[in-house]
Amino acid sequence: MKRLTDRWGFMRVSAAALIAVVALGVTASYWPTFEPFKKDMDCARFSRVFLMGLSVANPDYYVNYHLEPAAECDESSFAGSMRIGISPRLPESGLTGSPMLYATIRQDSPEVIDVPRLEPWKLTEALIAFGDETAEARNREVIELLRGLNAFKFHVQAVIELENPLNEEEVRGLHDIGIGEVALFSPGDGRKPIGWPFPYPCTVGVFDLCGDKESKSRVGEFRRWVSMLRPEDAPALEEFGLDLSNLQRRAQDGLIYGFTINNTAEAVTALAKNPKVRSVRVIEITPSGS
């Protein structure tokens, strides 16, 4: 059961003002009273299923990596909830600059899961259109849009859809997915595609995305996460709109359908001209360093 939480209002207001509005709304209306129950997940599995499930299902948002869950993950006191930070993937902000909502993922009972509801914004709309075969590819328009910017330093946020899904090595030949960007492991099919964020730092909650080895493989990290999921995790994953069998199929295929990019106008223009790219959807253009 999903519970309505605060809504993002992506107007041009200051980060401080937005945080104040969101925080006020949380204080006023979000927190219900919970009856204690015998938890059926330890903290590590809770991080793996709930926190990563939220992140994978929502490529348009950061699930903040900088919170310190050590006290909450003391197994002697862990009570089936974890405080997290959520922020939209605004183009110029990276991991730390977006206005952030502090919320809680909580398992109210063995049958009821309370998760934040994330409101759609421009990146969400582009991701939902991802994979729509009826959508007109407008790469020429993107090239024209960015042409006058190439002599200046501008930061472009865009969603890149590939003509055909590619393996990771082939994608690296186009673009090396980096910090603040997301690999997309499925077509959208009218909903947000499965996303895997660049793991920096490597932990979400207490789940280590990178494992014990140093790796720059988004596919390897995604496969490792999926391999750790259990059949009994399927109902929890469904709360985020994720299907366990689909995750397993995408992990086995190891194909990338596209990615989000935060880069220069030149880099995005080059992708728009590449025949391996079906479409480029520009989300926002900002002066570098703004």
C-alpha positions, -999 to 999 in steps of 0.1 A, spaced: 0 0 0 15 33 -10 9 64 11 6 98 -4 35 121 7 46 156 -2 46 168 -38 76 183 -56 68 217 -70 95 222 -95 92 260 -98 122 282 -99 124 288 -62 155 286 -40 165 252 -27 161 265 9 125 276 2 116 243 -14 131 224 15 112 245 40 79 239 22 86 202 19 97 199 55 66 218 67 44 195 47 60 164 62 56 177 97 20 186 92 6 156 74 30 127 67 38 109 99 11 84 111 13 64 143 26 28 138 20 -2 159 52 -23 165 54 -56 148 79 -84 145 101 -74 116 108 -100 89 138 -84 73 172 -76 87 187 -42 80 210 -53 52 181 -70 33 159 -40 39 185 -17 23 189 -42 -6 152 -46 -14 136 -13 -4 162 14 -9 176 -1 -41 141 -9 -53 131 27 -49 163 38 -67 160 13 -96 124 21 -102 129 59 -102 158 70 -125 145 106 -122 154 108 -85 184 104 -64 181 81 -34 206 99 -12 238 80 -6 252 103 21 230 94 51 247 74 78 224 45 86 247 28 111 226 36 141 194 27 123 210 -6 111 219 -18 146 202 -52 143 194 -52 180 172 -21 175 163 -21 138 125 -19 136 117 -22 100 122 14 88 149 36 75 153 74 70 164 84 36 170 115 15 153 119 -19 160 146 -45 153 151 -81 181 146 -106 184 182 -115 211 188 -142 234 212 -125 233 199 -90 251 165 -90 247 144 -59 245 172 -33 229 203 -48 193 192 -53 166 203 -28 161 172 -7 132 156 11 140 135 41 115 107 43 112 72 57 106 38 41 88 18 66 73 -17 67 41 -11 88 33 -47 90 44 -79 72 17 -71 46 19 -33 44 48 -11 31 49 26 34 70 43 7 73 78 -6 53 88 -36 75 107 -60 58 133 -81 65 135 -119 86 163 -134 102 170 -168 127 141 -166 99 118 -155 79 127 -186 109 120 -209 116 86 -192 79 76 -196 82 84 -233 113 63 -236 109 34 -259 77 47 -274 79 36 -310 52 61 -321 72 90 -307 90 111 -334 127 112 -331 138 149 -331 175 146 -332 178 172 -360 159 197 -338 183 189 -309 213 195 -331 198 229 -342 189 238 -306 225 231 -294 243 245 -324 245 280 -311 257 269 -277 288 250 -288 310 281 -287 301 285 -250 302 263 -220 267 249 -212 256 219 -193 229 198 -209 207 172 -193 191 147 -217 177 112 -220 194 92 -247 175 64 -264 195 39 -284 183 27 -318 188 -9 -306 199 -21 -272 236 -25 -269 260 -43 -246 280 -23 -221 312 -22 -241 293 -9 -271 277 18 -250 311 29 -237 320 35 -273 293 61 -273 294 75 -238 310 63 -205 281 66 -180 293 87 -150 284 103 -118 248 116 -118 239 95 -148 217 64 -150 219 33 -173 185 22 -185 180 -16 -187 146 -18 -203 123 0 -227 98 23 -210 66 6 -222 46 36 -210 63 37 -176 98 46 -163 124 21 -175 146 2 -151 175 24 -141 208 17 -125 226 48 -111 263 54 -111 274 41 -77 292 70 -60 297 64 -33 291 27 -34 265 24 -7 228 29 -5 217 24 31 241 -4 41 239 -21 7 272 -20 -11 265 -17 -49 301 -23 -58 307 -54 -38 342 -66 -28 358 -59 -62 366 -26 -79 344 -25 -110 332 1 -135 305 -22 -148 270 -10 -145 258 -43 -159 279 -62 -133 265 -42 -104 229 -46 -116 234 -83 -120 248 -86 -86 219 -68 -70 193 -89 -89 211 -121 -79 206 -113 -42 169 -109 -45 147 -137 -33 113 -149 -45 97 -136 -13 109 -101 -22 85 -100 -51 56 -83 -33 79 -56 -19 94 -49 -53 59 -46 -67 53 -16 -44 78 2 -66 64 -11 -98 91 -37 -103 86 -72 -114 111 -97 -101 110 -120 -132 115 -90 -155 145 -78 -134 160 -113 -137 154 -113 -174 170 -79 -179 200 -88 -158 205 -120 -178 203 -101 -211 227 -74 -198 216 -49 -225 214 -12 -222 185 6 -239 197 41 -232 209 64 -205 206 98 -189 234 122 -196 247 154 -179 274 168 -202 284 195 -226 264 207 -256 291 192 -278 288 158 -262 251 157 -265 252 170 -301 276 142 -311 252 116 -297 223 132 -316 243 127 -348 252 91 -341 232 65 -361 231 42 -330 210 68 -312 173 68 -319 164 99 -300 178 126 -277 153 143 -253 168 175 -238 155 181 -203 173 213 -194 202 235 -205 221 255 -179 254 275 -180 282 254 -166 290 261 -130 255 277 -123 
